C-alpha cells in the first residue's frame, strides 16, 4: 500500500536506530590520502608528526563505514540503512548524493575506542515529478553521549516516488548562509589535481559503490566510466579552504557544506574559489566557495560555505 501524505508527514522527524562507528589511525591516514593530502600535509598523513590529527571532515565517511574494518557490500549497506517503516527502498543505482554539511563540535580522538555511534533522524523529505530528496541529520557521539560533529546529508532518488504527489516537509536543516558575491573576484583560488587512481584510494574509507571502480557500472549510469566519489571532491575542497584560510591547522575548520552539481573523473583538475563574506562573533570567518573542474569547465561543487578561523601562514 502506498504511503499517504498524512503518513509521510508523521515520518519526518523520526529517529533511526543509532549505528555503531569506529576508526583508528590507519583510517585517518587513508582518508587524508583519499582527499588528496600530500607529503606537505604531515599533520594529516604522518602518525608520528607532533601535530598529527584527524582531518576535520573525516566523520562524513562513517555513515557507510560504520564500525567495519573490512570491505562491505554497498547495495546491502544502503538498503539496510533505511529502517523507518513507511519509506520505500530506493534503487541504490539511481541514488545521487545531493549535498553534505558538517559542523565540527570537538576535535576527534585519533582512535575512537568502544561505544561511539551515529545518531540519525529523518530531517526532511521533498517529492516532485523528478524524484525524491531525503535529508538526514546525524550526530556523532562518544560512549558518554558527548557530541563531536553534526552532519546533514541529502540524497536525490532519481524518479523515486513515495506518495506520487508534490510534497515537502522539514524539521531541521543546515544553517542559512551567504551566497557568492557576484561583484568581485574571489579572495582565494586554490588549484589541485586528482590522481587517475584517486577513486581507488578513497573507496578504502568505506564507500564501496561499484560506480567508482567498475567502468561498466559508470557507463550504464550514463557517466561514460568511473567517476570520483563526491565526498572525495568535498574533501579536496575542504583541504583547499583549510590551507588557504586556516593555514592548515586542524582546529581552524568549524563548518563546511556544499551541493554536488556535476561529476568528476579521476585525474581531473580542480579549482576552488572562495570569497570572504562575513565575520562571526566566535572569531570565525564565513566564506562562500565553489569548485570548478578545469578539465571540463563545469562547476562540480556549488553553494559552498564554510566557517574558518583565519591564520596567516608563517613566512619562515
C-alpha positions as CSV (number, residue, x, y, z in Angstrom):
1,X,0.0,0.0,0.0
2,X,1.3,3.4,-0.9
3,X,2.3,5.9,1.8
4,X,-0.2,8.7,2.1
5,X,0.7,12.4,2.6
6,X,-0.6,12.3,6.2
7,X,1.6,9.2,7.0
8,X,4.6,10.8,5.4
9,X,4.3,14.0,7.4
10,X,4.5,11.9,10.6
11,X,7.6,10.1,9.4
12,X,9.7,13.4,9.1
13,X,11.5,13.8,12.4
14,X,11.5,10.2,13.3
15,X,14.8,8.7,14.5
16,X,16.6,5.7,13.0
17,X,18.4,3.2,15.1
18,X,21.9,4.5,16.0
19,X,24.8,2.9,14.2
20,X,28.0,1.9,16.0
21,X,31.1,3.5,14.4
22,X,34.8,3.2,14.9
23,X,38.1,4.3,13.4
24,X,41.9,4.0,14.1
25,X,44.9,6.0,12.9
26,X,45.2,4.0,9.7
27,X,41.7,5.0,8.8
28,X,42.6,8.7,9.3
29,X,45.7,8.3,7.1
30,X,43.7,6.5,4.4
31,X,41.0,9.2,4.4
32,X,43.6,12.0,4.2
33,X,45.2,10.5,1.1
34,X,41.8,9.8,-0.4
35,X,41.1,13.6,-0.4
36,X,44.4,14.4,-1.9
37,X,46.7,15.1,1.1
38,X,50.4,15.3,0.1
39,X,53.7,14.9,1.9
40,X,53.4,18.6,2.7
41,X,50.3,17.7,4.9
42,X,52.3,15.9,7.5
43,X,49.8,16.7,10.3
44,X,47.3,14.5,8.4
45,X,49.5,11.9,6.7
46,X,52.3,11.1,9.2
47,X,51.2,9.5,12.5
48,X,54.4,10.4,14.3
49,X,54.1,14.1,13.5
50,X,53.7,16.0,16.8
51,X,50.6,17.7,15.3
52,X,49.1,14.6,13.8
53,X,45.3,14.9,13.8
54,X,42.2,13.7,12.1
55,X,41.3,15.8,9.1
56,X,38.2,17.6,10.4
57,X,35.7,16.3,7.7
58,X,36.6,12.7,8.5
59,X,33.2,11.9,10.1
60,X,31.5,12.1,6.7
61,X,32.7,8.6,5.9
62,X,31.2,7.0,9.0
63,X,27.6,6.6,7.6
64,X,28.9,3.9,5.2
65,X,32.0,2.7,7.0
66,X,30.2,2.2,10.4
67,X,32.4,0.1,12.6
68,X,33.8,-2.1,9.8
69,X,37.4,-2.8,9.2
70,X,36.8,-4.8,6.1
71,X,35.0,-4.3,2.8
72,X,31.2,-4.5,2.6
73,X,28.5,-4.8,0.0
74,X,27.5,-1.3,-0.9
75,X,23.9,-2.1,-2.0
76,X,23.2,-4.2,1.1
77,X,24.6,-1.4,3.4
78,X,22.5,1.3,1.7
79,X,19.3,-0.9,1.8
80,X,20.0,-1.7,5.5
81,X,20.3,1.9,6.4
82,X,16.7,2.6,5.7
83,X,14.9,1.4,8.8
84,X,11.9,3.7,9.1
85,X,8.7,1.9,8.2
86,X,6.8,3.6,5.5
87,X,9.7,4.7,3.4
88,X,10.2,2.7,0.2
89,X,13.5,1.1,-0.7
90,X,15.0,3.1,-3.5
91,X,17.3,1.6,-6.2
92,X,20.9,2.4,-5.0
93,X,22.0,2.6,-8.6
94,X,19.7,5.7,-9.1
95,X,20.6,7.5,-5.9
96,X,22.8,10.6,-6.1
97,X,24.4,12.4,-3.2
98,X,22.9,15.9,-3.4
99,X,24.5,17.8,-0.6
100,X,26.6,17.4,2.5
101,X,27.4,19.6,5.6
102,X,29.4,19.0,8.7
103,X,29.7,21.1,11.9
104,X,32.8,20.2,13.9
105,X,31.9,20.4,17.6
106,X,35.0,18.9,19.1
107,X,38.3,17.5,17.6
108,X,38.2,13.8,17.1
109,X,40.5,11.5,19.0
110,X,43.0,9.6,16.9
111,X,41.4,6.2,17.9
112,X,37.6,6.0,18.6
113,X,37.6,3.3,21.2
114,X,34.3,1.5,22.1
115,X,30.9,3.0,22.4
116,X,30.9,5.6,19.6
117,X,27.8,5.9,17.4
118,X,26.0,7.9,14.8
119,X,22.5,9.1,15.9
120,X,20.3,9.7,12.9
121,X,16.9,11.2,12.2
122,X,14.9,11.9,9.1
123,X,15.2,15.7,8.8
124,X,13.3,16.4,5.6
125,X,11.5,14.9,2.5
126,X,10.8,16.6,-0.8
127,X,9.0,14.9,-3.5
128,X,8.3,16.1,-7.0
129,X,7.9,14.7,-10.5
130,X,11.7,14.3,-10.9
131,X,12.1,12.2,-7.8
132,X,12.6,12.3,-4.0
133,X,15.1,14.2,-1.9
134,X,15.7,12.8,1.5
135,X,17.8,14.7,4.0
136,X,19.0,13.1,7.2
137,X,20.6,14.6,10.3
138,X,23.5,12.8,12.0
139,X,25.1,13.4,15.4
140,X,28.4,11.7,16.2
141,X,28.7,10.9,19.9
142,X,31.1,9.1,22.1
143,X,30.3,6.5,24.8
144,X,29.3,9.3,27.2
145,X,26.9,10.7,24.6
146,X,29.2,13.8,24.1
147,X,28.6,15.2,20.6
148,X,31.6,15.7,18.3
149,X,30.0,16.5,14.9
150,X,26.6,17.3,13.5
151,X,26.1,16.4,9.8
152,X,23.3,16.8,7.2
153,X,23.3,14.6,4.2
154,X,20.8,14.8,1.3
155,X,20.3,12.2,-1.4
156,X,18.3,12.6,-4.6
157,X,16.4,9.4,-5.6
158,X,16.1,9.8,-9.4
159,X,12.5,9.1,-10.5
160,X,11.7,7.8,-7.0
161,X,8.2,8.0,-5.7
162,X,6.6,7.8,-2.2
163,X,3.1,9.4,-2.5
164,X,3.2,10.2,-6.2
165,X,2.3,13.9,-5.3
166,X,4.3,17.0,-4.7
167,X,5.4,17.0,-1.0
168,X,7.8,19.0,1.2
169,X,8.3,18.8,5.0
170,X,11.3,19.7,7.1
171,X,12.0,19.6,10.9
172,X,15.7,20.5,10.7
173,X,18.2,21.8,8.1
174,X,21.7,23.3,7.8
175,X,22.0,26.9,8.7
176,X,21.4,29.7,6.2
177,X,24.5,31.2,4.6
178,X,25.7,34.0,2.4
179,X,25.9,33.4,-1.4
180,X,29.0,34.0,-3.6
181,X,29.4,37.8,-4.3
182,X,28.8,38.5,-8.0
183,X,30.5,41.8,-8.0
184,X,34.1,40.9,-7.1
185,X,36.8,38.3,-7.8
186,X,37.5,35.6,-5.2
187,X,39.8,36.3,-2.3
188,X,41.4,32.8,-2.6
189,X,41.9,30.5,-5.5
190,X,43.5,27.0,-5.0
191,X,44.2,24.5,-7.7
192,X,44.8,20.8,-7.2
193,X,44.8,17.7,-9.4
194,X,43.2,14.4,-8.6
195,X,45.1,11.2,-9.3
196,X,44.0,8.8,-12.1
197,X,43.6,6.3,-9.3
198,X,42.0,8.7,-6.7
199,X,38.8,6.7,-6.5
200,X,40.7,3.5,-5.8
201,X,42.2,5.2,-2.7
202,X,39.1,7.0,-1.5
203,X,36.9,3.8,-1.6
204,X,39.1,2.3,1.1
205,X,37.5,4.7,3.6
206,X,34.2,2.8,3.3
207,X,32.3,3.8,0.2
208,X,32.5,0.7,-2.0
209,X,29.9,1.8,-4.6
210,X,30.9,0.0,-7.8
211,X,30.2,3.2,-9.7
212,X,33.6,4.4,-8.5
213,X,35.7,1.4,-9.7
214,X,33.8,-0.6,-12.4
215,X,33.7,1.2,-15.8
216,X,30.7,-0.8,-16.9
217,X,28.6,0.4,-14.0
218,X,29.7,4.0,-14.7
219,X,28.8,3.7,-18.4
220,X,25.4,2.1,-17.6
221,X,24.7,5.0,-15.3
222,X,25.4,7.5,-18.1
223,X,28.8,8.8,-16.8
224,X,31.0,7.2,-19.5
225,X,33.0,5.3,-17.0
226,X,34.3,5.5,-13.4
227,X,33.6,8.8,-11.5
228,X,35.2,10.1,-8.3
229,X,33.3,9.9,-5.1
230,X,31.5,13.2,-4.4
231,X,32.9,13.2,-0.9
232,X,36.4,12.9,-2.2
233,X,35.8,16.1,-4.1
234,X,34.2,17.5,-1.0
235,X,37.4,16.7,0.9
236,X,39.6,18.3,-1.8
237,X,37.6,21.5,-1.4
238,X,37.9,21.3,2.4
239,X,41.7,20.9,2.2
240,X,41.9,23.9,-0.1
241,X,39.8,26.1,2.2
242,X,41.7,24.9,5.3
243,X,45.1,25.5,3.8
244,X,44.3,28.9,2.2
245,X,42.5,30.4,5.1
246,X,43.3,28.4,8.2
247,X,47.0,27.7,7.5
248,X,46.3,24.0,7.5
249,X,45.5,23.9,11.3
250,X,43.1,21.1,12.0
251,X,41.2,23.1,14.6
252,X,40.6,26.0,12.2
253,X,37.7,24.5,10.3
254,X,34.4,24.7,12.2
255,X,31.8,24.2,9.5
256,X,31.8,23.0,5.9
257,X,29.0,22.3,3.5
258,X,28.2,22.2,-0.2
259,X,26.0,20.9,-3.0
260,X,27.2,18.4,-5.6
261,X,26.5,19.7,-9.1
262,X,28.5,17.6,-11.6
263,X,30.7,14.5,-11.6
264,X,34.5,14.5,-11.5
265,X,36.6,11.9,-13.3
266,X,39.7,10.6,-11.6
267,X,42.6,12.6,-12.9
268,X,40.6,15.8,-13.4
269,X,42.0,19.1,-12.1
270,X,40.0,21.1,-9.6
271,X,40.0,24.9,-8.9
272,X,38.5,26.0,-5.6
273,X,37.5,29.7,-5.4
274,X,36.5,31.3,-2.1
275,X,35.1,34.7,-1.1
276,X,35.1,36.1,2.5
277,X,31.5,37.2,3.2
278,X,31.1,37.6,7.0
279,X,32.9,37.6,10.3
280,X,31.2,35.9,13.2
281,X,31.4,36.8,17.0
282,X,33.1,33.5,17.8
283,X,36.1,34.6,15.7
284,X,35.4,32.5,12.6
285,X,35.2,33.9,9.1
286,X,32.4,32.7,6.8
287,X,33.4,32.1,3.3
288,X,31.3,31.2,0.2
289,X,33.0,28.9,-2.3
290,X,32.6,26.8,-5.4
291,X,34.8,24.2,-7.1
292,X,35.3,24.1,-10.9
293,X,36.6,21.2,-12.8
294,X,39.1,22.9,-15.1
295,X,39.3,19.7,-17.2
296,X,35.6,20.1,-18.2
297,X,34.9,23.7,-17.3
298,X,31.9,22.7,-15.2
299,X,31.2,23.8,-11.6
300,X,31.2,20.5,-9.6
301,X,30.5,21.9,-6.2
302,X,28.2,24.8,-5.8
303,X,26.6,26.7,-2.9
304,X,29.6,26.0,-0.8
305,X,30.0,27.7,2.6
306,X,32.5,27.3,5.4
307,X,33.4,28.9,8.8
308,X,37.1,29.0,9.4
309,X,39.4,30.6,11.9
310,X,41.8,32.7,9.8
311,X,45.5,32.1,10.4
312,X,48.3,33.7,8.4
313,X,50.9,31.3,7.1
314,X,54.3,31.6,8.6
315,X,56.9,33.2,6.3
316,X,59.8,31.3,8.0
